[in-house]
Amino acid sequence: MALLGATMLGMGLLRCGPYWASGLFNSIMWSNIFTLAIRDLKQYTSMGSSLLVMMIVGGALIPLLQGVVADTSLGVKGAF
């Protein structure tokens, strides 16, 4: 929260450092998040882990698709 607060209150290039640091710390936490998310799924562990991995791919592809829609036809408001 402190890093994101520094990002919001910073000026110019001073915003970049805390922003990138928060992303780095989130990526380091992924192994803990994944392990805790599938811990008590028992027979559904493989399904749960596959859904988590698909969410990562969706988080990478859907913003690109939304940008294409916003640029080509509907505008930003229509893309949302």
C-alpha positions as CSV (number, residue, x, y, z in Angstrom):
1,M,0.0,0.0,0.0
2,A,2.9,2.3,0.7
3,L,4.4,1.7,-2.8
4,L,1.0,2.4,-4.5
5,G,0.6,5.5,-2.3
6,A,4.0,6.7,-3.4
7,T,3.0,6.0,-7.0
8,M,-0.1,8.1,-6.6
9,L,1.6,11.0,-4.9
10,G,4.8,11.0,-6.9
11,M,5.6,13.3,-9.8
12,G,7.0,12.4,-13.3
13,L,9.5,9.6,-13.3
14,L,9.4,9.3,-9.5
15,R,6.2,7.4,-10.0
16,C,7.9,4.6,-12.0
17,G,10.0,3.1,-9.2
18,P,7.3,2.3,-6.7
19,Y,4.9,1.2,-9.5
20,W,7.4,-1.4,-10.8
21,A,8.5,-2.4,-7.3
22,S,4.8,-3.3,-6.4
23,G,4.6,-5.5,-9.5
24,L,7.8,-7.2,-8.6
25,F,6.7,-7.9,-5.1
26,N,3.3,-9.3,-6.4
27,S,5.1,-11.6,-8.8
28,I,7.3,-13.0,-5.9
29,M,4.1,-13.7,-3.9
30,W,2.6,-15.8,-6.7
31,S,4.0,-19.1,-5.5
32,N,2.4,-18.5,-2.1
33,I,-0.9,-17.5,-3.6
34,F,-1.0,-20.5,-5.9
35,T,-0.2,-22.9,-3.1
36,L,-2.7,-21.5,-0.7
37,A,-5.4,-21.4,-3.4
38,I,-5.2,-25.1,-4.2
39,R,-4.4,-26.4,-0.7
40,D,-7.7,-27.9,0.4
41,L,-9.2,-28.8,-3.0
42,K,-8.5,-32.6,-2.6
43,Q,-9.9,-34.3,-5.8
44,Y,-10.4,-30.9,-7.5
45,T,-6.7,-29.8,-7.2
46,S,-5.9,-30.3,-10.9
47,M,-9.0,-28.4,-12.0
48,G,-8.3,-25.6,-9.5
49,S,-4.7,-25.2,-10.6
50,S,-5.7,-25.2,-14.3
51,L,-8.2,-22.4,-13.6
52,L,-5.6,-20.4,-11.9
53,V,-3.2,-20.7,-14.9
54,M,-6.0,-19.9,-17.3
55,M,-6.7,-16.7,-15.3
56,I,-3.1,-15.6,-15.9
57,V,-3.5,-16.0,-19.6
58,G,-6.8,-14.3,-19.6
59,G,-5.3,-11.4,-17.7
60,A,-2.7,-11.0,-20.4
61,L,-4.9,-11.4,-23.5
62,I,-8.2,-9.7,-22.6
63,P,-6.6,-6.2,-22.2
64,L,-5.1,-6.6,-25.6
65,L,-8.4,-7.6,-27.1
66,Q,-10.1,-4.7,-25.3
67,G,-7.5,-2.3,-26.7
68,V,-8.2,-3.5,-30.2
69,V,-11.9,-3.1,-29.8
70,A,-11.4,0.4,-28.4
71,D,-9.1,1.4,-31.2
72,T,-11.1,0.0,-34.1
73,S,-14.8,0.6,-33.4
74,L,-16.4,1.4,-30.1
75,G,-14.0,3.6,-28.3
76,V,-12.9,3.2,-24.8
77,K,-16.4,3.5,-23.2
78,G,-17.8,1.0,-25.6
79,A,-14.9,-1.5,-25.1
80,F,-15.6,-1.6,-21.4
